[in-house]
Each structure stands twice: as C-alpha cells, then as structure tokens.
Amino acid sequence: MRPFDRRRVLLGVTGGIASYKSAWLARLFGKAGAEVDVVLTAAAAEFIGRVTFEALTGRAVHTGLFDPGRALDHIKLAREAHAVVIAPATADFMARAATGQAGDLLGAVLLATKAPVLIVPAMNDAMWAHRQTVENVRHLSEALGYRVLPPDEGALAAGEGSGPGRMPEPETIFAHTGRLLEPDSPLRGKRVVVTAGPTREAIDPVRYISNRSSGKMGVAIAAAAWRRGADVVLVAGPLSVPTPTGVELREVETTEEMADAVAAELPAAAALIMAAAPADFRAATAATSKIKKKSAPSSIDLAPTRDILASTRGARAKNAVIIGFALETDDAIRGGREKLEAKSLDMVVVNDAREAGAGFGVDTNRVTLLGPNGQEEALPLLPKDAVADEILDRVETLLHERS
C-alpha cells in the first residue's frame, strides 16, 4: 500500500499569506489517495475561502469549535487523522500550541490527537528570529514531539525583502508528510546509497560519450527510501529531474567520479542500489582542444571504464544489501542473471530498453526482479515510484532477515 492510500490527513491552515499554497498541498494529498480534512482558523478564512478547499478535497471544511451540531468535531477529527499538518503555522498559533491552548477548533484537535504532527511555520523573518518564537519551536519539537519543518529563505510579503520565514513549497511539505505517515521500516535510520542518472566521458572539452538516462528511476528510489525513514545519499550524474527532498546529493560527472563517491559512502551503507547508467566506455585519450571537423579522426579508440559494482565487493559492510540494474536489448533475463552472479549481488532489476514505456526518460517501467537460486519475479508496467516501492519492499525483507 502506498503511504497516502486510504489515509486521513488533517490539514490545519492558519492566518498567513502563505495559505494560498495550502490549497495546492490539499490537492497533492488528494491526488496521492488521501482523504483530506481541512480545518481553517478564523484568521485563515480572511485569506482563503472554505469553498476553495471543499472543491479540491470534495469534503466539508471545518472552522468553528462551537458550530451548531459539531460540538465534538475536535474529538472526531483528532481520532480519525493518521497525520496532522499545520501549514502555514503562524507565530501566534505556535505560541498558543506550545502552551496547550484550545480556544479554537485547531488547537483543540492538537490536544486530542495521537497522530504524528507536522508544523510548517511561515512568518516575517524578524518574527521567526524572535527569542519567544525560537523557544516555542524548541518546546513544540523537543517537549511535545511535533516535527517542525523550518521555513525557507526567500521573498517575503509586502515588500519586506527576503530572509528566513517563507513557507516551503507544497511538494516539500508533501514529501515530509509521506515520511510522517510511513510505518516503522527496517530502513529507518539506516544509510542507503542510491546511484542515478548517466555519466559523461569526455572526447574533447565540448563533446562526451553518454547515454539517454534521465535519472528518474534512481531519483524515485532515493525519494521512497527517504520517505521510509532512511538516511539517503544520492550519487548522481547529470540529472534531467529535480533532486528529491531530504537526500544528501553527491554530484558526479564521470564513471570514475561515481565509483569514487560510491566507495566513500559504502562502508557505512546498509544498502547500495545501483540504478545509475554509468558509461561503459571512455575515449582512450581525450583531446585537450576541440576536435575540428576538417581534422577529425576517422575513429576514436575506446577504453573500458571502471566496473563500479564489481569494485565494491571487498568494501561492502557486513550484511549490506546490494542491488544492481541491468538494462538490456537482447535476452535480458540471461544478461541480468550473469550480472547477478558475476558481481555477487542480492538482486538484479532487469528491463528491456526497447520496450515501450520501460526504458530511459519515461515515467513508467516494466521490470523483472532476479534473485539467487533462480528466483524470478516479473512486475507489470508501473509508474517508476511504484517500481521503487516494490524494490524497497525486497530490500527491507533482506535487511530484516539479516538483522
């Protein structure tokens, strides 16, 4: 089951100008499969109307603690929520929450819920830096156990310039909510190294050898591993997609650089997932100046690059799970099984580069999972984030068996 499927997310919106972003956040939750209950404070209703959220969620919006017929709404909402997200959270609301005040519906819900809580502050930078706000944030996170997502730096309202206080983008809050919803996982607190994207091998200062990899599959795996609670290092060549929330990024260009970065992270890694498509060949001798068309050689001598997975065999941590990928065009299963055995892997993820919807640069993939002792499991065509979860389910099983 995906983290938002059939989950109830309570979205609390307080009275800040950033509340316009909360409408898109509600939409993201709904598209991911969650049921979204929105609670607007009286101040929030001055910035954004309830009809906006009702149209986006298909559910009634809750406002007053003493609305007729809704005397126990705060109890019902608190009990049914799998996660409570307050975005934006004003300085005033955080001050009241830190002292347990329940004079409005949202404050009462916080006192009544046992669900995990994510608070997303948004305010003027001077208000964020005030000692009382700092103390309130410390109390909310350390004493009450709420997760507080620090504001971004950026342009503030009303020509106030820029500084810390801007509410993070809805996609970032969505990612943190997914991590909040994820049940305890064998990956929680574990170091997971994921590689993604292509590498580039110079022919001359302006040309290179590479491939069509976008990095989408590796990025999806990194995002899903972080959502499950892992500490994720993403070793990435030039990506065509944004870096996911929460991961530590190690940017590389060549296969040699990727191999060195993997080697540096490997001793502490509980799992290595090699989803990148590093170039297999490089120019034997790269030109130091641009090769002119009129003097171009008739051929370029190639040399093999370092085999990253093979080079990790002596450096893998005890009980580490090592996953490889095999993108083939002919007899994919045989090629994947040869890779599994030759490089001492726990699993190889195989797909056919020529199959529609399953190769480079697309949002879907059809893979076969190969394990030792002839294990073979063909998955249907799935979105790449769903493939990522399938792979991580197997990684979790292996880690649990070895713990």
N, C-alpha and C positions, 0 to 999 in steps of 0.2 A: 504494500500500500504506500502511495506517495504521501509526504508529510502533511499536506493540507487536505487530503481526501477525507470527506466526512468529518472534518474537524470544525469546531466552533471557535471563531476568533472574535473577541470583543475589541472593537476599535474605539478608544476614547479620544475625542477631539476637543481641545481646549481653545481659548480665545486668542489665537495668534494669527498673524497674516499668513503664516505658512500653512494654515488649514486648507488652502486650496490644493496643496499637494496630497492631502489626506484622501481626497476623492479618488485620485488615481491609485493610491495604496489600497483602498477598499476594492477597486476594480481588479488589481493584481491578486488579492486574496481570493476573490470570487472566481477568477479565471483558473486559479490553481486547484479549485474544488472545495474551498472552504465555505461554510455558512458564516456570514459576517453580520454581527450585531453592532450597530453604531450608537454610541452614547455621546450626545452633544451637550456641552455645558452651555449655560445661558450666554456667556460671553462668546463662545464659538458660533452660536446661532446669529450673532451680529456680523460675522464674517462670511458664513456659508450656510445656505439653507438646507433644511432637512430633506426637501424633495430631491436634491441632487444625490444624496446618499441612498434614498429609497429607490430611485431609478437605477442606480448602479448595483445595489445589493438585492433588490427585489424583496426587501424586508422593512418592517416599520422601524423608524428611528426613535430612540428613547431619549427623553430630555429631562423631565421633572421628577423629583423624588416623591412628590405628593400629587402626581397626576391622577385624576379620578379612575378608579378601577385598577390602578397599578401600584398599590401600596407595597407589594412585596417584589417588585421588579428587581430591586438590587440583589435580593437573595437568589432569585431565579437566574438572572443573568450571570451572577458570580459562580453559581454551581455548574451551569451548563458550559461555561467557557473552558476551552483547552489552553488558551493563551489570552492574555490581556495586553494590548498595545496602546500606549498613550502617545499620540503623535498628531500635532505638536503638544509638548508639555510646557506650559509657561512657568516662569519663576514663581508666580503666585500659586499655581496648582501644586508645584513641587513642595513649596513651603507648607501648604495645607496637608499634603500627603505624608510629609515627613513627620508631622505631629498627629497623624491619625484622625484628622477632621473628616466628618461625614455629613456635612451640611448640604451636600448636593448628591445627585444620583451617582456620579462617577466616583466621588470619594467614598460613598457607602459601598459600592461594588468592590473597591480595592480592599476594604476591611473585611468583606465577606468571602472573597475568593481564595481558593487554594491553588489556583492555576499560576504558572510562571508569568511574571510581569516584565514587560519591556517598556522603559520610559525613554522618550526621544525628545530632549529639550530643544527649544528654539526661542531665541530672545535676542535683544541687543547685546553686543559684546561686553559693555560695561556691567550689565545685569548678570551676565554669565560669570564674570570675573569677581563679582561682589563676594565678600567673605561669607555672608549668610547663605548665598546660593551654593558656594563651594561646600559649606558644612551640610546643607540639606542634601546635596548629591551624595556626599560621603555617607550620611546616615541612611539614605534610601538604598544604597548599594551594599554597604557593609553590615548595617544593623538589621535592615528589613529584607535583604536578599533579592532586591529587584535588580534587573540588569539595566544599566543606564548607558545609552548609546551617545557618546559625546557629539556635540554639533560640529558641523563642518566650518571651515573658513570660507568666506565668500561675501558677495554683495549683500548688504543688509537693507532693510526697508527705509523709505522716506529719506533717501539721500544720505544715509548715515555712513557711507563708505563701505569698507569691508573689514572683516575680522571674525573671530570665532563666535558662533551664535546661530549660524544658518542651519536649518533643519536638513539632515541628509536626504538624498534623493529617495523616492519611494522604492526603487529597486534595491537599494541598500538595506532599507528597513525590512523589506520583504525577505531578503536573504537572512537577516538576523532573526526574524520571526520563525523561519524554517528551522534554524538551529535550535530555537527555543522549543519547538514542537517535537523535534526528533527524540524518540525514546532513547534510553541508555543503550549505547552501542559499544561493541568491542573496540571500535576505533576511537572512542572518546579519550582524549589525552595522548593518543599515540601520534608519532611522527610519520606522516605519509608523504612520500616523494612521488610526484607525477611529472612526466615529461609531455610536452605538447608542441605541435607545430612542426614546420620544416627547419632544416638548417641550410646554410648557403656556403658554398665553397668557391672562392674567387678564381676566376680565369684571368682577369686583369682588374684594375681598380674600379671598373664600372660594370663588369659582367660577372655572372656567377652560375654555378650548377646548383639546381634546387629541384623542388617538386611542387605538386599542387596542394599540399596540405594546408588547411586553414587554421588548424589547431582546435576546431570545435569539439572534437571527441575528448581530447585531453583536458580542455577547459571544463567541460561538463563533468568529468570525473573529479577534478580538483574541487569544483563547487559542491558536488554531492558529498565528497569526503569531509570538507569543512562543515557542511550542514550537519553531518553526523557527529561532529564534535572533535574531529581530528585536527592536529596542528599540521597544516599542509604547506609544503614547499613545491611551487610550480616552477620547473626548469623549462623555459620556453624559448624556442626560436622565434622568428618574426611572425607574430600572430595577426590574423585577419578579424579577430573578435576581441571584445573587451576582456581584461583580466577580471576574474570573479572576486567577489567580496571576501575579505578575510584571509586570503592566502599570502604567503611570502613569495615574492616573484624573484626569480633569478633569470635575467635576460641573457641569452647567448646568441651567437650567430653561426658558428661553425660546429661541425660534429665533434671536433677535438674539445672545444669550449664546453659543449654539452656533456661530454664524457667527464671532463674535469669537475664540472659542477655536480654531477651525479655522484662522483667519487667522494666529494667533500661532504655530501649530505648522507651518504649511505650508512656509515657506522651507527647513526642514531635512528635509522628508519625502521619502523615495524613493517612497512610495506613499500615496495617500489613498483610503480605502474608505468611502464614504458609505452605511452600512447603516441609519442612523437614519431615523426617520419624523417629521421636523420639521413642526409645524403650518404649513399654507399660509396661514392667515388668523389675524388677531387682531382684537379689538374695536378699532374706530377710536378710541374713547375709553373707557378703563376707569374704572368708578366707583370713587371713593375710599372709599365706605362700602358695606356690604352692601345689595344691592337688595332691598327688601321686597316680598313677594308682592303686597300690596294696591296697591303703586305701581309695579309692574314695567312697563317699556315694552312695547309690542306687537311691537317688533322691535329688533334690535341691529345697528347699522351695522358692517360688516366692512372691514378694510383688508388688503392682502397683506403677508405677512412677507417678509424678505429671502430671495432665492434663493441659498442657500449655495453650491451648485456653480457657478452662473454667476458668483458674485462671486470665485471662486478663479482665474479664467482668467489674470489678469495677474500672479498671485503664485506660480504653480506653479514649482517648481525644474525646471531643465533635465533632460529625460529622466524626470521623475516619471511614475508610472503612476497614473491617476485612474479610479476605478471608481464608478459610480453604481448605484442601485437604483430600480426602477420597480414599484410595487405598483398594479395596475390592476384594474378591474372590467369594462371593455369594450375589446375589440380591444387586448389587452395588448401584442402584438408591435409594432403600429404606434405605440402610445404610447411604448414603450421606444426604438424607433428614432428617433422625434422628439427624445427626450431626449438620446440619444447624439450626434446631430448638432448640436442647439441649444447644448449645453454642452461640446462638444469633448472627449468622453470616450473612453477607450480601450476600455471595455466597460460595458455595462449589464446588470444582473441583473434579469430580469423575472419576476414571478409574479402569479397571479390571486388576489385577496383572497377570492373566493367559492369557491375550490376547497377541498374538504375536505382537511385535513391540510397545507395550504400557505399559510395566512395568518398572522395575528397570534396570538401566545400559545400556539402548538403547538410540539412538538419536532421536527417534520419540515417539509420544504419541497420543492416541485417548481418548479424554475426553468428559464428559458431564458437562455442567455448570448448576448448580441448584441455583435458587434464591427464594425469598419469594413468597407467593401467587401462588405456583405451577409452577413457571417459570422453564423451562427445555429446554436446547439447546444442542444438540449433534453435536460435531465437527467431521470432518473426520480425518483420520490418517494424522498427520502433523509433521514436524520437531519440536523439542521442542522449538526452538527460535520463530517459528511461533505461537505455543501454548502460549508462553509467551506474545506475542503481542496481541493475542486475549483476554487474561485475563486482560492485562493492558488497553485495549480499554474499557472494562467494568468498571474497576476501575476509569478511567478518567471520564466516564459518571456519575458515582455515585458522585464523587467529585464535578463535575460541577453542578449537581442537588442540592447539599448541600451548595454550596458557596453562 
